[in-house]
Amino acid sequence: MSGSNPGIKYLLPIHSPPFYKWFIGGRLNASYLALDRHVKGGRKNKVAIIWEGEPVDQGGNPLEVRKLTYYDLWREVNRLAYVLKNKFGLKKGDTIGIYLPMIPELPIAMLAAARLGVIFTVVFSGFTAQALADRLNDAEAKLVITADGGYRRGRVIRLKDIVDKALEQSPTVKNVIVFRRVGLNDVNMVKGRDYWWHELMSDVPMNTYVEPEPVESEHPLYILYTSGTTGKPKGIVHDTGGYMVLLHATMKWVFDAREDDIHFCTADIGWVTGHSYIVFGPLLEGMTTIMYEARPTTRTQTVGGRLQRGMERPYCIRAPTGIRTLMRFGDDWVKKHDLSTIRLIHSVGEPINPEAWRWLWKLAGREKVPFGSTWWMTETGGILISHAPGLALVPLKPGTNGPPLPGVDADVVDDNGNPVQPGQRGGYLVIKRPWPGMLLTIWKDPDRYVKTYWSKFPGMFYAGDYAVKDEDGYFWILGRADEVIKVAGHRLGTYELESALIQHPAVAEAAVVGVPDPVKGEVPVAYVVLKQGYQLRAIKG
């Protein structure tokens, strides 16, 4: 990598596999791509974000709805960037932490940091103080942006208190910006360290403009921490140029992005799905994206239509667990909602069992809407294996993830790294060539990067998933390789067993784990959630 940022400790030479760099010599800015070019073009007054808060009235309708145009969003990003730059002296290459609930200020903070070339790490607002401290320390964050509190399943979570506790162990953090989300009156504010968002912004004119910092294509945009099976969380580093290219391609190919589309992704921005397909991907394409603060926890909330209103959009992306949660309440209440505008559906985050696929495709997709199950991971930056309606309509297969996208050289290999023949028993998913948007490295730990992803099968990226490739070139991801149970010499993916259980009409959700057995080595044990209306009955004998 270029030596233009000598202060970033993990930098390694250009063209030194597996430390691949993309579009060397190019300069760009993610905030400019997501906002400025739309404001300068024809989308200045187009709605960029539709946000619904969690609190609802007795009818289940949200008490708070905000709509921000591209111009609104651009102005708020510029104002916050001004504060970060002029009040706190942040500059290109510095790192900050963002610990916010699902409110518009979260993407505003991300885009303001990107505007300055400041590297940000978003920490999921459900994490503990210790988890937050671990991430802030590893990133050497200079500043944290948080809120007084946030709503989660009907409760108020005191986020600032969690930050205060984390900062007892985080010496690099010198300042905290606090957004007043809940309106708590007893927030601890340390003089000289903590500042209210609204007070900082009160003196910044609405027409403030901060020139976007041109950064190298390989300049880190963000660090996102993902838990490993052992050791501390891994700081996955994504660049700017390659990442933006991957998002642009996947928004066009996988989501067939169009000018009048409204994009609804049900993820939390604290995870990579939210980074890529709530914030940067949709805004890069000039689309309208929905942010949804609530978590459905009761029948009233769910049947009341909050998730269904979100689905009354040109297309949506949803996790299989969310789909199976909806399945628990039956079909009738889904049919009450107008889902005729849905044009595309995708699932993400885990393998989708065929029964859940068929259920949603029948009810929401009307048995004609393309419904894909995308495969990717935090490390890939964006979708790599998926049906691609934006390129061509190919036959849909319930439960499959589809073929690799153009330029993605994916395969399934055995324990020795040899290709497994199509249709045969599964093996390990690998990517044989680098791709734009892939992780640069693990923050400050390049040795771990090589050991984790490039050592099991030299020259190939090891995804850690167990998979099957069929005769048509479609990939079936069966789950994490460490979730494969070996029973009497037979390798069984937990996904396969869970899918069999969910085929039963009474079962809404199932999870299978392996437990030691003196005879068979391991045996599967299943945990099952029943659909509404069914009760567990003991079986005698």
C-alpha angles and dihedrals in degrees: 000000000000118000093226091110104046091164092069103089103205099058115134134185123287116259095014104136129256088024095077121183127196134218095357111204095026121122128201144137125233093210090054092050092048098044123002098057091051093048090049091046131049100297101072094115097032116115109256100178132025109192129190121191124218103244112093138187124241090279093055094253118141116256092207128048124165128185119194122191120212088259092051091049093045092053094049092047091051092049093050091044088054090053093047092049103039104028099038102022096233116168143173112308096023118121131224136181125231117202105171137137121244097290129126090258088072096066088036089059092046093050093044091054092046089051090062097040088249112151112231134195118201113209117201108252091228092066123106128249091258093052090048093048092050091055096043091050095048091049092043088226116197097197139020127211113203143141135246088248145324139219120251121173093333096314130103113237113204099224097174090057089054091050091050091054092046092051090060083076100032110080096169093066109092102167141030129202113203124200116205101233104147101023099238112180099203102056114149108236116184110213113242092013108054126056133180113241093223093051093050091049096044093082096043112095117237091238094055113141126197116191110238111248110241105229131188115265089246094048110124113256097186147343117228119188120221124185119246128209088252137015131014123334115282116243102222110204120209123190128220108238102042092040093053091048092052092049092048091050095047094045088056100038104035101029099028087223114214134183096252097043124120110209119212119187115173096203127110116251087231087079128061093255089064093046093051105031106026100038121015103022100050094037091048088059095045093246133145111255127195123225116197120192101185132088113209108237105154138047089243093058095043100041089039085075107248094132092036092054086055089051092053087087136100089266144346142195120217139172118248090238089058090050092051090048088058091047090062091072097053131235107288099076092049090055090059091071129078105242096161094113094062107114102169137015129193132176126208143173102054139017113290116224116229093243093058090044093053093045096055094038090054098045105031099021095044087222092287109067115102107252117188134181106216124208124210140111142215089272096054094054094216145012117312104166120041148111105276112210089173089065105031140333109248129179113287118231118193110242099012126116094215131231126320115273118251111291094019111118101199126167144163117239137183129237090285095050094255119138116263111227115251113272095017127118113298132271139172123316113234137172111220100196133037119256136199112270096031119137115277094213142302109291110265091344112084092156091060089049091057094043095047101044110017108033105068092063110015113229093015131091108240110215096188093232130122113227149164126220113206130210092270093055094254117143123225111198108208098187138272115337090234088057093064111113119213108212116181090332094314118118110220123182114223088227091061092053093044091051091053091052094048090057087074109097093230097053122091101168136008136183124191128199133177122241127190117267124188093219107034099027092235136013127195121247118194130210112199134194115201126220119251112281095034125100132198113252124194116238115218122220 
